[in-house]
Amino acid sequence: MKAQIEELLRSTKREGIENVITYLAESDFYTAPASGTLQYHNCVVGGLADHSYKVYQHATMLNELLPANKKFSKESIILVGLLHDIGPKVNTYKDNILASGKISDKKPYVKNDTFKIGHGEKSVIVLLQKGLKLTEEEISGIRWHMNAFDDIGFYKGKDSWNKLSILCFIADYFSSQFLEE
């Protein structure tokens, strides 16, 4: 999966993409879980990369259903689909070791998050810090991909949503709720 993700990211030919690829390779992106507890999705080693790839795949499928004049660029789908969760989930989860010395069965991971800002904002900030050139639509798409579940509330942020954020939200929600354990 690593080779596929790197190939897709390189295909965007976006300024700063090599910095992002290096960051992902040097981080725990390919081994991190997508969530810390079993009640949420992909709480397994490699869950984040798997989830991100599935979101990209489903965003691509949804994009194909759109009329030609409403489709998003392939580059935008790749960037938003694959990178929407890197801020809050990369280098964040640690094994939840119980007093017995064993990893918890119910909550195998705990968050060790020292930079406490919103889910989407954190991903945008990380990408911009790595020098990735994003369009305003992509920034908004990543920022608002949580839509209804965002920490500032469903109605407070909806004026900032764009159609790319809605497409990413649908792909993200579908993947996490129907295709991932």
C-alpha positions in Angstrom: 0.0 0.0 0.0 2.9 2.4 0.7 4.1 2.2 -2.9 0.6 2.9 -4.2 0.0 5.9 -1.9 3.4 7.4 -2.8 2.8 6.9 -6.5 -0.6 8.6 -6.2 0.8 11.5 -4.3 3.7 11.9 -6.8 1.2 11.8 -9.6 -0.2 15.2 -8.4 3.1 16.8 -9.2 2.2 19.3 -6.5 4.9 21.6 -5.1 6.0 20.2 -1.7 4.6 16.7 -2.3 8.1 15.1 -1.8 8.3 16.7 1.6 4.9 15.1 2.5 6.0 11.7 1.2 9.1 11.9 3.3 7.1 12.9 6.3 4.7 10.0 5.9 7.6 7.6 5.4 9.5 8.8 8.5 6.3 9.0 10.7 4.0 6.2 11.8 1.5 6.9 9.0 1.8 3.3 7.6 1.6 1.6 11.0 -0.7 3.9 13.0 -4.2 2.9 13.8 -7.0 5.1 12.5 -8.6 5.3 16.0 -7.7 4.3 19.5 -10.6 2.2 20.6 -12.4 -0.8 19.2 -15.7 1.1 19.0 -14.3 3.2 16.2 -12.9 2.3 12.9 -9.6 0.6 11.9 -8.2 0.4 15.5 -5.4 -1.8 14.1 -1.8 -1.5 13.1 -1.8 0.1 9.6 -5.4 1.2 10.1 -4.7 4.9 9.2 -3.0 4.2 5.9 -5.8 1.6 5.0 -8.5 4.1 6.0 -6.9 6.9 4.0 -6.6 4.8 0.9 -10.2 3.7 1.2 -11.4 7.3 1.5 -9.4 8.2 -1.6 -10.9 5.2 -3.5 -14.5 6.1 -2.5 -14.0 9.8 -3.2 -12.8 8.7 -6.6 -15.9 6.6 -7.2 -18.2 9.4 -6.0 -16.4 11.9 -8.2 -17.0 9.6 -11.2 -20.8 9.8 -10.6 -20.8 13.6 -10.9 -21.7 15.4 -14.1 -18.5 16.5 -16.0 -19.0 20.1 -15.0 -19.1 19.3 -11.3 -16.2 16.8 -11.1 -13.1 17.6 -9.0 -9.6 17.3 -10.3 -7.9 13.9 -9.8 -5.2 15.7 -7.9 -7.7 17.2 -5.4 -9.3 13.8 -4.8 -5.9 12.3 -4.2 -4.7 15.0 -1.8 -7.9 15.3 0.2 -8.7 11.6 0.2 -5.2 10.4 1.3 -4.2 13.3 3.6 -7.4 14.3 5.4 -6.4 12.6 8.7 -2.6 13.1 8.9 -2.8 15.9 11.4 -4.7 14.3 14.3 -3.5 10.7 13.8 0.1 10.6 12.7 2.6 10.2 15.6 -0.3 10.5 18.1 -1.3 7.0 19.2 0.7 5.0 21.8 0.0 1.5 23.1 -2.4 1.5 26.1 -0.4 -0.6 28.6 -2.4 -1.7 31.6 -1.0 -2.1 35.1 -0.7 -5.8 34.3 1.7 -4.9 31.5 -0.7 -6.1 28.8 -2.2 -3.9 26.1 -5.9 -3.2 26.7 -8.3 -5.3 24.7 -11.0 -2.6 24.6 -8.9 0.4 24.1 -5.5 -0.7 22.6 -4.2 2.8 22.0 -4.2 6.2 23.8 -3.7 9.6 22.3 -0.5 11.4 23.2 -1.6 14.7 21.6 0.2 17.8 22.7 -1.1 20.1 19.9 -4.8 20.3 20.7 -6.6 22.0 17.9 -9.4 20.9 15.6 -9.2 17.7 13.6 -9.2 19.2 10.1 -7.2 22.3 11.0 -4.4 20.1 12.3 -4.1 18.2 9.0 -4.1 21.5 7.0 -1.4 23.0 9.2 0.8 19.9 9.0 0.6 19.9 5.2 1.3 23.6 4.9 4.2 23.3 7.3 5.6 20.6 5.0 5.4 23.1 2.1 2.5 21.4 0.2 0.8 23.8 -2.1 -3.0 23.4 -1.7 -5.8 25.2 -3.4 -8.3 27.0 -1.2 -10.9 24.3 -2.1 -8.5 21.6 -1.0 -7.8 23.4 2.3 -11.5 23.7 3.0 -12.1 20.1 1.9 -9.5 18.8 4.4 -10.5 21.3 7.1 -14.2 20.5 6.9 -14.1 16.8 6.1 -15.6 15.9 9.4 -18.7 18.2 8.7 -21.4 17.0 11.1 -18.9 15.6 13.6 -16.6 18.5 13.8 -15.6 19.9 17.1 -17.1 23.3 16.5 -20.5 21.9 15.7 -22.7 21.0 12.8 -24.3 24.3 12.1 -21.6 26.7 13.1 -19.2 25.6 10.4 -21.6 24.7 7.5 -21.2 28.0 5.8 -17.5 27.2 5.3 -18.1 23.8 3.8 -17.5 23.3 0.1 -18.6 20.5 -2.2 -15.1 18.8 -1.9 -15.5 18.7 1.9 -18.9 17.1 1.5 -17.6 14.5 -1.0 -14.7 13.7 1.4 -17.1 13.5 4.4 -19.3 11.0 2.5 -16.3 8.9 1.5 -14.8 9.1 5.0 -18.0 8.2 6.7 -18.9 5.4 4.3 -15.4 3.8 4.7 -15.3 4.1 8.5 -18.9 2.9 9.1 -19.3 0.2 6.5 -15.9 -1.1 5.4 -13.7 -1.0 8.5 -13.8 -2.9 11.7 
